[in-house]
């Protein structure tokens, strides 16, 4: 499994390297009020990909925090209902 992971990493690296070499020409992004940004195409694509990842993580953060709070509340409730659960073993 480790060899497969290494092989896939190498293939991904060369795919990204080829993408970078083929898309090095500059592009210009035009914003409102006459603002413009000129950068290589690969940089624009990678920045937009990074922004998308950051937005996805922030969208999931609320759900994760809510689940952790509910889990903590359930754990606290369980410990108050059965305070000596760790001290004794269940009968067989």
N, CA, C and O atoms as CSV, one atom per row, in Angstrom:
chain,resi,resn,atom,element,x,y,z
A,1,UNK,N,N,0.828,-1.189,0.000
A,1,UNK,CA,C,0.000,0.000,0.000
A,1,UNK,C,C,0.873,1.254,0.000
A,1,UNK,O,O,0.537,2.263,-0.619
A,2,UNK,N,N,1.997,1.166,0.705
A,2,UNK,CA,C,2.889,2.310,0.768
A,2,UNK,C,C,3.475,2.614,-0.611
A,2,UNK,O,O,3.640,3.778,-0.977
A,3,UNK,N,N,3.791,1.559,-1.376
A,3,UNK,CA,C,4.334,1.753,-2.718
A,3,UNK,C,C,3.304,2.393,-3.646
A,3,UNK,O,O,3.647,3.231,-4.480
A,4,UNK,N,N,2.062,2.000,-3.499
A,4,UNK,CA,C,1.000,2.586,-4.310
A,4,UNK,C,C,0.846,4.073,-3.999
A,4,UNK,O,O,0.688,4.887,-4.909
A,5,UNK,N,N,0.893,4.425,-2.714
A,5,UNK,CA,C,0.788,5.820,-2.306
A,5,UNK,C,C,1.960,6.635,-2.869
A,5,UNK,O,O,1.769,7.749,-3.355
A,6,UNK,N,N,3.158,6.078,-2.799
A,6,UNK,CA,C,4.334,6.758,-3.347
A,6,UNK,C,C,4.219,6.923,-4.854
A,6,UNK,O,O,4.531,7.987,-5.388
A,7,UNK,N,N,3.778,5.890,-5.536
A,7,UNK,CA,C,3.614,5.963,-6.988
A,7,UNK,C,C,2.574,7.008,-7.382
A,7,UNK,O,O,2.793,7.777,-8.318
A,8,UNK,N,N,1.455,7.041,-6.682
A,8,UNK,CA,C,0.417,8.034,-6.971
A,8,UNK,C,C,0.910,9.448,-6.680
A,8,UNK,O,O,0.554,10.382,-7.398
A,9,UNK,N,N,1.718,9.617,-5.643
A,9,UNK,CA,C,2.280,10.933,-5.332
A,9,UNK,C,C,3.212,11.407,-6.435
A,9,UNK,O,O,3.188,12.579,-6.812
A,10,UNK,N,N,4.028,10.506,-6.950
A,10,UNK,CA,C,4.948,10.868,-8.030
A,10,UNK,C,C,4.175,11.225,-9.294
A,10,UNK,O,O,4.506,12.203,-9.965
A,11,UNK,N,N,3.154,10.448,-9.624
A,11,UNK,CA,C,2.333,10.734,-10.811
A,11,UNK,C,C,1.628,12.074,-10.658
A,11,UNK,O,O,1.574,12.851,-11.611
A,12,UNK,N,N,1.091,12.358,-9.483
A,12,UNK,CA,C,0.423,13.632,-9.242
A,12,UNK,C,C,1.411,14.791,-9.353
A,12,UNK,O,O,1.087,15.835,-9.919
A,13,UNK,N,N,2.614,14.605,-8.814
A,13,UNK,CA,C,3.632,15.649,-8.904
A,13,UNK,C,C,3.951,15.981,-10.351
A,13,UNK,O,O,4.002,17.154,-10.721
A,14,UNK,N,N,4.166,14.956,-11.180
A,14,UNK,CA,C,4.493,15.207,-12.581
A,14,UNK,C,C,3.307,15.778,-13.349
A,14,UNK,O,O,3.505,16.545,-14.291
A,15,UNK,N,N,2.099,15.431,-12.977
A,15,UNK,CA,C,0.918,16.013,-13.618
A,15,UNK,C,C,0.820,17.505,-13.304
A,15,UNK,O,O,0.545,18.311,-14.192
A,16,UNK,N,N,1.042,17.869,-12.053
A,16,UNK,CA,C,0.999,19.280,-11.665
A,16,UNK,C,C,2.173,20.037,-12.287
A,16,UNK,O,O,2.014,21.182,-12.710
A,17,UNK,N,N,3.348,19.408,-12.346
A,17,UNK,CA,C,4.503,20.041,-12.972
A,17,UNK,C,C,4.233,20.301,-14.458
A,17,UNK,O,O,4.541,21.382,-14.960
A,18,UNK,N,N,3.670,19.335,-15.152
A,18,UNK,CA,C,3.328,19.526,-16.562
A,18,UNK,C,C,2.284,20.614,-16.754
A,18,UNK,O,O,2.365,21.396,-17.701
A,19,UNK,N,N,1.305,20.668,-15.862
A,19,UNK,CA,C,0.283,21.712,-15.907
A,19,UNK,C,C,0.921,23.086,-15.724
A,19,UNK,O,O,0.548,24.047,-16.397
A,20,UNK,N,N,1.876,23.169,-14.820
A,20,UNK,CA,C,2.548,24.436,-14.548
A,20,UNK,C,C,3.365,24.892,-15.749
A,20,UNK,O,O,3.331,26.068,-16.110
A,21,UNK,N,N,4.090,23.983,-16.364
A,21,UNK,CA,C,4.935,24.335,-17.501
A,21,UNK,C,C,4.085,24.754,-18.700
A,21,UNK,O,O,4.430,25.707,-19.399
A,22,UNK,N,N,2.989,24.058,-18.939
A,22,UNK,CA,C,2.146,24.358,-20.100
A,22,UNK,C,C,1.317,25.628,-19.932
A,22,UNK,O,O,0.893,26.210,-20.930
A,23,UNK,N,N,1.073,26.076,-18.694
A,23,UNK,CA,C,0.191,27.224,-18.455
A,23,UNK,C,C,0.938,28.349,-17.751
A,23,UNK,O,O,0.474,28.856,-16.730
A,24,UNK,N,N,2.079,28.739,-18.282
A,24,UNK,CA,C,2.884,29.789,-17.664
A,24,UNK,C,C,2.593,31.179,-18.238
A,24,UNK,O,O,3.100,32.173,-17.719
A,25,UNK,N,N,1.793,31.263,-19.290
A,25,UNK,CA,C,1.546,32.572,-19.890
A,25,UNK,C,C,0.667,33.427,-18.962
A,25,UNK,O,O,-0.198,32.909,-18.256
A,26,UNK,N,N,0.907,34.736,-18.981
A,26,UNK,CA,C,0.164,35.619,-18.070
A,26,UNK,C,C,-1.277,35.849,-18.539
A,26,UNK,O,O,-1.562,35.895,-19.736
A,27,UNK,N,N,-2.153,35.987,-17.583
A,27,UNK,CA,C,-3.544,36.347,-17.842
A,27,UNK,C,C,-3.874,37.573,-16.995
A,27,UNK,O,O,-3.212,37.839,-15.991
A,28,UNK,N,N,-4.872,38.295,-17.394
A,28,UNK,CA,C,-5.280,39.489,-16.662
A,28,UNK,C,C,-6.714,39.308,-16.188
A,28,UNK,O,O,-7.616,39.032,-16.979
A,29,UNK,N,N,-6.905,39.468,-14.894
A,29,UNK,CA,C,-8.242,39.436,-14.310
A,29,UNK,C,C,-8.696,40.870,-14.100
A,29,UNK,O,O,-7.990,41.672,-13.489
A,30,UNK,N,N,-9.875,41.186,-14.609
A,30,UNK,CA,C,-10.416,42.533,-14.487
A,30,UNK,C,C,-11.477,42.555,-13.391
A,30,UNK,O,O,-12.384,41.723,-13.361
A,31,UNK,N,N,-11.341,43.528,-12.492
A,31,UNK,CA,C,-12.283,43.702,-11.397
A,31,UNK,C,C,-13.127,44.942,-11.656
A,31,UNK,O,O,-13.020,45.584,-12.701
A,32,UNK,N,N,-13.961,45.259,-10.684
A,32,UNK,CA,C,-14.774,46.466,-10.775
A,32,UNK,C,C,-13.892,47.699,-10.575
A,32,UNK,O,O,-12.782,47.598,-10.052
A,33,UNK,N,N,-14.380,48.834,-10.986
A,33,UNK,CA,C,-13.731,50.129,-10.850
A,33,UNK,C,C,-12.382,50.189,-11.563
A,33,UNK,O,O,-11.505,50.953,-11.158
A,34,UNK,N,N,-12.207,49.402,-12.609
A,34,UNK,CA,C,-11.004,49.466,-13.416
A,34,UNK,C,C,-9.788,48.764,-12.832
A,34,UNK,O,O,-8.687,48.904,-13.365
A,35,UNK,N,N,-9.957,48.023,-11.766
A,35,UNK,CA,C,-8.832,47.302,-11.183
A,35,UNK,C,C,-8.544,46.047,-11.998
A,35,UNK,O,O,-9.461,45.405,-12.509
A,36,UNK,N,N,-7.271,45.707,-12.113
A,36,UNK,CA,C,-6.873,44.523,-12.868
A,36,UNK,C,C,-5.687,43.866,-12.173
A,36,UNK,O,O,-4.901,44.528,-11.495
A,37,UNK,N,N,-5.573,42.562,-12.352
A,37,UNK,CA,C,-4.473,41.789,-11.778
A,37,UNK,C,C,-3.914,40.898,-12.865
A,37,UNK,O,O,-4.651,40.128,-13.481
A,38,UNK,N,N,-2.632,40.993,-13.105
A,38,UNK,CA,C,-1.981,40.179,-14.131
A,38,UNK,C,C,-1.054,39.184,-13.437
A,38,UNK,O,O,-0.196,39.571,-12.643
A,39,UNK,N,N,-1.236,37.894,-13.745
A,39,UNK,CA,C,-0.441,36.830,-13.125
A,39,UNK,C,C,-0.436,35.624,-14.052
A,39,UNK,O,O,-1.263,35.534,-14.959
A,40,UNK,N,N,0.497,34.692,-13.830
A,40,UNK,CA,C,0.480,33.464,-14.635
A,40,UNK,C,C,-0.816,32.677,-14.394
A,40,UNK,O,O,-1.375,32.687,-13.298
A,41,UNK,N,N,-1.268,32.004,-15.439
A,41,UNK,CA,C,-2.526,31.266,-15.371
A,41,UNK,C,C,-2.516,30.220,-14.260
A,41,UNK,O,O,-3.514,30.051,-13.560
A,42,UNK,N,N,-1.404,29.522,-14.097
A,42,UNK,CA,C,-1.341,28.475,-13.080
A,42,UNK,C,C,-1.500,29.077,-11.683
A,42,UNK,O,O,-2.112,28.455,-10.814
A,43,UNK,N,N,-0.963,30.273,-11.453
A,43,UNK,CA,C,-1.115,30.918,-10.148
A,43,UNK,C,C,-2.569,31.289,-9.903
A,43,UNK,O,O,-3.074,31.123,-8.792
A,44,UNK,N,N,-3.241,31.785,-10.923
A,44,UNK,CA,C,-4.654,32.145,-10.790
A,44,UNK,C,C,-5.489,30.904,-10.466
A,44,UNK,O,O,-6.373,30.950,-9.611
A,45,UNK,N,N,-5.204,29.800,-11.151
A,45,UNK,CA,C,-5.950,28.561,-10.910
A,45,UNK,C,C,-5.681,28.040,-9.490
A,45,UNK,O,O,-6.614,27.647,-8.791
A,46,UNK,N,N,-4.427,28.034,-9.068
A,46,UNK,CA,C,-4.099,27.531,-7.732
A,46,UNK,C,C,-4.675,28.415,-6.623
A,46,UNK,O,O,-5.124,27.905,-5.597
A,47,UNK,N,N,-4.667,29.728,-6.822
A,47,UNK,CA,C,-5.259,30.636,-5.821
A,47,UNK,C,C,-6.759,30.405,-5.724
A,47,UNK,O,O,-7.308,30.351,-4.623
A,48,UNK,N,N,-7.429,30.269,-6.867
A,48,UNK,CA,C,-8.873,30.028,-6.826
A,48,UNK,C,C,-9.185,28.664,-6.197
A,48,UNK,O,O,-10.185,28.519,-5.494
A,49,UNK,N,N,-8.329,27.664,-6.449
A,49,UNK,CA,C,-8.494,26.349,-5.813
A,49,UNK,C,C,-8.328,26.462,-4.303
A,49,UNK,O,O,-9.103,25.875,-3.548
A,50,UNK,N,N,-7.326,27.209,-3.858
A,50,UNK,CA,C,-7.103,27.403,-2.428
A,50,UNK,C,C,-8.253,28.144,-1.760
A,50,UNK,O,O,-8.649,27.805,-0.645
A,51,UNK,N,N,-8.788,29.148,-2.435
A,51,UNK,CA,C,-9.943,29.874,-1.891
A,51,UNK,C,C,-11.154,28.949,-1.782
A,51,UNK,O,O,-11.911,29.022,-0.815
A,52,UNK,N,N,-11.331,28.089,-2.766
A,52,UNK,CA,C,-12.432,27.119,-2.716
A,52,UNK,C,C,-12.282,26.147,-1.554
A,52,UNK,O,O,-13.262,25.831,-0.880
A,53,UNK,N,N,-11.065,25.673,-1.315
A,53,UNK,CA,C,-10.822,24.776,-0.180
A,53,UNK,C,C,-11.110,25.492,1.135
A,53,UNK,O,O,-11.746,24.927,2.025
A,54,UNK,N,N,-10.641,26.738,1.261
A,54,UNK,CA,C,-10.871,27.499,2.489
A,54,UNK,C,C,-12.368,27.723,2.727
A,54,UNK,O,O,-12.835,27.615,3.860
A,55,UNK,N,N,-13.115,28.032,1.676
A,55,UNK,CA,C,-14.565,28.225,1.823
A,55,UNK,C,C,-15.255,26.922,2.228
A,55,UNK,O,O,-16.174,26.941,3.047
A,56,UNK,N,N,-14.828,25.807,1.671
A,56,UNK,CA,C,-15.407,24.515,2.036
A,56,UNK,C,C,-15.137,24.157,3.481
A,56,UNK,O,O,-16.021,23.646,4.168
A,57,UNK,N,N,-13.925,24.419,3.953
A,57,UNK,CA,C,-13.585,24.132,5.354
A,57,UNK,C,C,-14.397,25.014,6.280
A,57,UNK,O,O,-14.904,24.543,7.298
A,58,UNK,N,N,-14.528,26.292,5.940
A,58,UNK,CA,C,-15.303,27.188,6.796
A,58,UNK,C,C,-16.781,26.806,6.807
A,58,UNK,O,O,-17.453,26.986,7.822
A,59,UNK,N,N,-17.295,26.286,5.698
A,59,UNK,CA,C,-18.690,25.861,5.660
A,59,UNK,C,C,-18.922,24.641,6.543
A,59,UNK,O,O,-19.992,24.508,7.135
A,60,UNK,N,N,-17.946,23.755,6.641
A,60,UNK,CA,C,-18.072,22.545,7.463
A,60,UNK,C,C,-17.775,22.798,8.931
A,60,UNK,O,O,-18.143,21.989,9.783
A,61,UNK,N,N,-17.118,23.903,9.240
A,61,UNK,CA,C,-16.697,24.164,10.612
A,61,UNK,C,C,-17.880,24.264,11.569
A,61,UNK,O,O,-17.799,23.759,12.689
A,62,UNK,N,N,-18.965,24.894,11.162
A,62,UNK,CA,C,-20.136,25.031,12.024
A,62,UNK,C,C,-20.732,23.686,12.399
A,62,UNK,O,O,-21.132,23.477,13.544
A,63,UNK,N,N,-20.792,22.773,11.438
A,63,UNK,CA,C,-21.338,21.443,11.692
A,63,UNK,C,C,-20.448,20.680,12.662
A,63,UNK,O,O,-20.943,20.017,13.573
A,64,UNK,N,N,-19.136,20.773,12.471
A,64,UNK,CA,C,-18.199,20.059,13.333
A,64,UNK,C,C,-18.282,20.577,14.763
A,64,UNK,O,O,-18.302,19.790,15.709
A,65,UNK,N,N,-18.331,21.887,14.924
A,65,UNK,CA,C,-18.421,22.469,16.269
A,65,UNK,C,C,-19.726,22.056,16.937
A,65,UNK,O,O,-19.733,21.731,18.124
A,66,UNK,N,N,-20.816,22.064,16.203
A,66,UNK,CA,C,-22.108,21.662,16.758
A,66,UNK,C,C,-22.088,20.198,17.196
A,66,UNK,O,O,-22.617,19.862,18.256
A,67,UNK,N,N,-21.485,19.329,16.391
A,67,UNK,CA,C,-21.400,17.914,16.750
A,67,UNK,C,C,-20.512,17.699,17.962
A,67,UNK,O,O,-20.824,16.860,18.806
A,68,UNK,N,N,-19.418,18.433,18.068
A,68,UNK,CA,C,-18.548,18.300,19.248
A,68,UNK,C,C,-19.264,18.737,20.517
A,68,UNK,O,O,-19.116,18.104,21.563
A,69,UNK,N,N,-20.036,19.813,20.434
A,69,UNK,CA,C,-20.795,20.267,21.609
A,69,UNK,C,C,-21.831,19.218,22.015
A,69,UNK,O,O,-21.997,18.937,23.202
A,70,UNK,N,N,-22.521,18.645,21.042
A,70,UNK,CA,C,-23.519,17.622,21.359
A,70,UNK,C,C,-22.860,16.388,21.950
A,70,UNK,O,O,-23.391,15.801,22.893
A,71,UNK,N,N,-21.718,15.985,21.418
A,71,UNK,CA,C,-20.991,14.834,21.948
A,71,UNK,C,C,-20.521,15.097,23.364
A,71,UNK,O,O,-20.595,14.210,24.214
A,72,UNK,N,N,-20.041,16.293,23.631
A,72,UNK,CA,C,-19.588,16.649,24.971
A,72,UNK,C,C,-20.759,16.644,25.952
A,72,UNK,O,O,-20.624,16.176,27.083
A,73,UNK,N,N,-21.907,17.164,25.518
A,73,UNK,CA,C,-23.079,17.167,26.393
A,73,UNK,C,C,-23.547,15.742,26.683
A,73,UNK,O,O,-23.920,15.433,27.814
A,74,UNK,N,N,-23.530,14.879,25.677
A,74,UNK,CA,C,-23.930,13.486,25.893
A,74,UNK,C,C,-22.949,12.758,26.798
A,74,UNK,O,O,-23.360,11.957,27.638
A,75,UNK,N,N,-21.672,13.023,26.639
A,75,UNK,CA,C,-20.669,12.406,27.508
A,75,UNK,C,C,-20.853,12.861,28.957
A,75,UNK,O,O,-20.737,12.062,29.886
A,76,UNK,N,N,-21.142,14.162,29.139
A,76,UNK,CA,C,-21.378,14.676,30.489
A,76,UNK,C,C,-22.630,14.053,31.096
A,76,UNK,O,O,-22.642,13.696,32.274
A,77,UNK,N,N,-23.680,13.922,30.294
A,77,UNK,CA,C,-24.918,13.304,30.769
A,77,UNK,C,C,-24.687,11.845,31.141
A,77,UNK,O,O,-25.215,11.374,32.149
A,78,UNK,N,N,-23.921,11.139,30.360
A,78,UNK,CA,C,-23.611,9.746,30.662
A,78,UNK,C,C,-22.810,9.623,31.949
A,78,UNK,O,O,-23.049,8.710,32.739
A,79,UNK,N,N,-21.880,10.512,32.167
A,79,UNK,CA,C,-21.076,10.445,33.384
A,79,UNK,C,C,-21.904,10.791,34.626
A,79,UNK,O,O,-21.622,10.279,35.709
A,80,UNK,N,N,-22.918,11.647,34.488
A,80,UNK,CA,C,-23.760,11.960,35.646
A,80,UNK,C,C,-24.753,10.838,35.936
A,80,UNK,O,O,-25.133,10.634,37.089
A,81,UNK,N,N,-25.181,10.099,34.893
A,81,UNK,CA,C,-26.107,8.995,35.111
A,81,UNK,C,C,-25.414,7.776,35.699
A,81,UNK,O,O,-26.016,7.047,36.487
A,82,UNK,N,N,-24.178,7.546,35.338
A,82,UNK,CA,C,-23.439,6.379,35.796
A,82,UNK,C,C,-22.045,6.835,36.246
A,82,UNK,O,O,-21.075,6.674,35.505
A,83,UNK,N,N,-21.938,7.401,37.451
A,83,UNK,CA,C,-20.670,7.990,37.878
A,83,UNK,C,C,-19.563,6.963,38.123
A,83,UNK,O,O,-18.391,7.316,37.998
A,84,UNK,N,N,-19.875,5.718,38.462
A,84,UNK,CA,C,-18.842,4.739,38.764
A,84,UNK,C,C,-18.652,3.736,37.616
A,84,UNK,O,O,-18.303,2.580,37.856
A,85,UNK,N,N,-18.881,4.174,36.380
A,85,UNK,CA,C,-18.797,3.237,35.250
A,85,UNK,C,C,-17.375,2.755,35.028
A,85,UNK,O,O,-17.186,1.622,34.585
A,86,UNK,N,N,-16.386,3.551,35.311
A,86,UNK,CA,C,-15.009,3.132,35.089
A,86,UNK,C,C,-14.450,2.314,36.232
A,86,UNK,O,O,-13.448,1.623,36.048
A,87,UNK,N,N,-15.062,2.364,37.413
A,87,UNK,CA,C,-14.509,1.690,38.593
A,87,UNK,C,C,-14.897,0.237,38.669
A,87,UNK,O,O,-14.124,-0.574,39.178
A,88,UNK,N,N,-16.055,-0.118,38.185
A,88,UNK,CA,C,-16.498,-1.513,38.293
A,88,UNK,C,C,-16.649,-2.108,36.914
A,88,UNK,O,O,-16.854,-1.391,35.935
A,89,UNK,N,N,-16.548,-3.403,36.840
A,89,UNK,CA,C,-16.750,-4.079,35.575
A,89,UNK,C,C,-18.166,-4.659,35.540
A,89,UNK,O,O,-18.784,-4.888,36.580
A,90,UNK,N,N,-18.654,-4.884,34.349
A,90,UNK,CA,C,-19.999,-5.435,34.190
A,90,UNK,C,C,-20.002,-6.912,34.565
A,90,UNK,O,O,-19.035,-7.624,34.293
A,91,UNK,N,N,-21.093,-7.379,35.194
A,91,UNK,CA,C,-21.166,-8.807,35.552
A,91,UNK,C,C,-21.261,-9.679,34.309
A,91,UNK,O,O,-21.804,-9.268,33.283
A,92,UNK,N,N,-20.719,-10.897,34.419
A,92,UNK,CA,C,-20.723,-11.811,33.270
A,92,UNK,C,C,-21.779,-12.838,33.403
A,92,UNK,O,O,-21.926,-13.689,32.526
